[in-house]
């Protein structure tokens, strides 16, 4: 198999399992400190909001 075909199959498999978005987010977070802080703050906010309603 060519390298392009392997990359395409890998991307398709990740997309079908739903992990492509998470992997892209993690890769972006590794490059951006601001995005990392925003994601952490968002997770904390939604966790507290969920605990408030329960």
C-alpha positions in Angstrom: 0.0 0.0 0.0 1.1 3.5 -0.7 1.6 5.9 2.2 -1.3 8.1 1.0 -3.7 5.2 1.1 -2.6 4.3 4.6 -3.2 7.8 5.8 -6.6 7.9 4.1 -7.6 4.6 5.6 -6.4 5.7 9.0 -8.3 9.0 8.8 -11.5 7.3 7.6 -11.2 4.8 10.5 -10.8 7.5 13.0 -13.6 9.5 11.6 -16.0 6.6 11.7 -15.1 5.8 15.3 -15.5 9.4 16.3 -12.0 9.9 17.5 -10.8 12.2 14.7 -12.2 15.3 16.4 -10.6 14.5 19.7 -7.2 13.8 18.2 -7.3 17.1 16.2 -8.3 18.9 19.4 -5.4 17.3 21.4 -2.9 18.2 18.6 -4.1 21.8 18.5 -3.9 22.0 22.3 -0.3 20.8 22.2 0.5 23.8 20.0 -1.6 26.5 21.8 -1.4 27.4 25.4 -4.5 29.6 25.1 -6.6 26.8 23.7 -5.5 24.5 26.5 -6.5 27.0 29.1 -9.9 27.6 27.4 -10.6 23.9 27.3 -9.7 23.3 30.9 -11.8 26.3 32.1 -14.7 25.1 29.9 -14.6 21.6 31.4 -14.5 23.0 34.9 -17.4 25.3 34.2 -19.6 22.6 32.7 -18.7 20.2 35.5 -19.7 22.7 38.1 -22.9 23.6 36.2 -23.8 19.9 36.0 -23.1 19.4 39.8 -25.3 22.5 40.5 -28.3 21.0 38.7 -27.9 17.5 40.3 
